[in-house]
Amino acid sequence: MALDLFSPVKLGSILLNNRMVMAPLTRNRSSETGVPQAMNVTYYEQRATAGLIITEATPISAMAHGYPALPGIYSGEQVVGWRKVTDAVHAKGSKIVLQLWHVGRISHPSLLPNGALPVAPSAIKPAGKAFTYEGLVDYVTPRALDASELPELIKDYAHATQCALDAGFDGVEIHAANGYLLDQFLRDGSNKRTDNYGGSFENRTRLLLEVTEAVVAVAGADKVGLRLSPANPFNDMHDSHPQSLFNYVVTALNPFNLAYLHIVEGGIHGGGEAAPFDFSELRALYQHSYMANLGFNKQTGNAAIAAGEADCIAFGVPFIANPDLVERYKTDAALNEADSTTFYGGNEKGYIDYPTL
Ligand SMILES: Cc1cc2nc3c(=O)[nH]c(=O)nc-3n(C[C@H](O)[C@H](O)[C@H](O)COP(=O)(O)O)c2cc1C
């Protein structure tokens, strides 16, 4: 029988009951100290028929924040909060990994300790507005990280990984997509450095590989996934040679034998026009498990899996509106419509009140 979305699969050491993955989705509903709340537990528990849940992007340190009411993964209190989420998801038979996040320049002093300037590979202000507790405000010009600060940053990733394991996660996903810190180092629109972390593909990929090595040293490669978005212009991102850059990145990741590589195959909604990119080249270069995302539905997801173009599919917006998406796809039931006005922040409405079948 041909494989489809409902076939089990093993990603590294993580055994999934099916190939439907809940994509990482920022929802801005944690406490101001970054502790998951009771409604966050309910939200993830409701979606625990997915083969795998990837949490919302989660800051690895106080300096990694860039939006209001994000959960963190660096304090004891946060670990205790997340433990309630992982216990609830595991009790329902699903698996859950935490997405490790540093936003880099996509932040604002009002969200950072002592009003600090956001940090980035280079002091280049992104176009657009920061989303703060006071509403939308202009971005500021970030401070370029000194190379001497990077070992500490890498340690923050390792520490957050240990916190995630302590909280009971099945693994972690390194967020290197969508214009945040690691992606800012990769692409030459945001990285103008002249040291060992800028210029050549090798130099721009260096931080990503160092972070991956540190995270793998803590969790083991079979518990580590990694997300890239090679063509996504969201957060004012661009590169002069995206195809050859990301072909290089993916080739450099092969030796790690990670649990999975997660690719956003285009531009996410509202981010502008995606760069031309041939994702089949990446798939051909990558030698391990491949997770595809962006605009998939049951039919296109099944087709990609049957054709061997992906090992599993991550669904974002469909899982916001349909906690029982797996059941709905299995039975060809109609889907709930997502309400985008309640995506970011607010209360239970548009979060844990979408009806199940
Ligand atoms: C409300 C919302 C929040 C998101 N938050 C994240 C995030 O925290 N991390 C991330 O990597 N992508 C994030 N994304 C992108 C999604 O993971 C996904 O790539 C996007 O929704 C496209 O998949 P879809 O067409 O299945 O919805 C977010 C998207 C939405 C709509």
The ligand as an SDF file (V2000), in Angstrom:
LIG
                    3D

 31 33  0  0  0  0  0  0  0  0999 V2000
   -0.3590   32.7240   13.5250 C   0  0  0  0  0  0  0  0  0  0  0  0
    0.9280   32.1990   12.9400 C   0  0  0  0  0  0  0  0  0  0  0  0
    2.0390   32.0670   13.7530 C   0  0  0  0  0  0  0  0  0  0  0  0
    3.2270   31.5130   13.2530 C   0  0  0  0  0  0  0  0  0  0  0  0
    4.2920   31.3340   14.1050 N   0  0  0  0  0  0  0  0  0  0  0  0
    5.4060   30.6920   13.6660 C   0  0  0  0  0  0  0  0  0  0  0  0
    6.4490   30.3550   14.5740 C   0  0  0  0  0  0  0  0  0  0  0  0
    6.3700   30.5930   15.7870 O   0  0  0  0  0  0  0  0  0  0  0  0
    7.5420   29.7230   14.0610 N   0  0  0  0  0  0  0  0  0  0  0  0
    7.6660   29.4290   12.7310 C   0  0  0  0  0  0  0  0  0  0  0  0
    8.6730   28.8550   12.3190 O   0  0  0  0  0  0  0  0  0  0  0  0
    6.6630   29.7070   11.8580 N   0  0  0  0  0  0  0  0  0  0  0  0
    5.5380   30.3170   12.2980 C   0  0  0  0  0  0  0  0  0  0  0  0
    4.5000   30.5490   11.4190 N   0  0  0  0  0  0  0  0  0  0  0  0
    4.5370   29.9600   10.0650 C   0  0  0  0  0  0  0  0  0  0  0  0
    3.8510   28.5940   10.0800 C   0  0  0  0  0  0  0  0  0  0  0  0
    4.6000   27.6460   10.8390 O   0  0  0  0  0  0  0  0  0  0  0  0
    3.6860   28.0280    8.6520 C   0  0  0  0  0  0  0  0  0  0  0  0
    4.9380   28.0310    8.0380 O   0  0  0  0  0  0  0  0  0  0  0  0
    2.6920   28.8370    7.8340 C   0  0  0  0  0  0  0  0  0  0  0  0
    1.4610   29.0100    8.5220 O   0  0  0  0  0  0  0  0  0  0  0  0
    2.4210   28.1460    6.4850 C   0  0  0  0  0  0  0  0  0  0  0  0
    1.8380   26.8550    6.6910 O   0  0  0  0  0  0  0  0  0  0  0  0
    0.2750   26.6160    6.3900 P   0  0  0  0  0  0  0  0  0  0  0  0
    0.0440   27.0490    4.9690 O   0  0  0  0  0  0  0  0  0  0  0  0
    0.0440   25.1620    6.5930 O   0  0  0  0  0  0  0  0  0  0  0  0
   -0.4900   27.4940    7.3480 O   0  0  0  0  0  0  0  0  0  0  0  0
    3.3100   31.1290   11.8860 C   0  0  0  0  0  0  0  0  0  0  0  0
    2.1890   31.3030   11.0640 C   0  0  0  0  0  0  0  0  0  0  0  0
    1.0150   31.8180   11.5700 C   0  0  0  0  0  0  0  0  0  0  0  0
   -0.1880   31.9360   10.6700 C   0  0  0  0  0  0  0  0  0  0  0  0
  1  2  1  0
  2  3  1  0
  2 30  2  0
  3  4  2  0
  4  5  1  0
  4 28  1  0
  5  6  2  0
  6  7  1  0
  6 13  1  0
  7  8  2  0
  7  9  1  0
  9 10  1  0
 10 11  2  0
 10 12  1  0
 12 13  2  0
 13 14  1  0
 14 15  1  0
 14 28  1  0
 15 16  1  0
 16 17  1  0
 16 18  1  0
 18 19  1  0
 18 20  1  0
 20 21  1  0
 20 22  1  0
 22 23  1  0
 23 24  1  0
 24 25  2  0
 24 26  1  0
 24 27  1  0
 28 29  2  0
 29 30  1  0
 30 31  1  0
M  END
$$$$
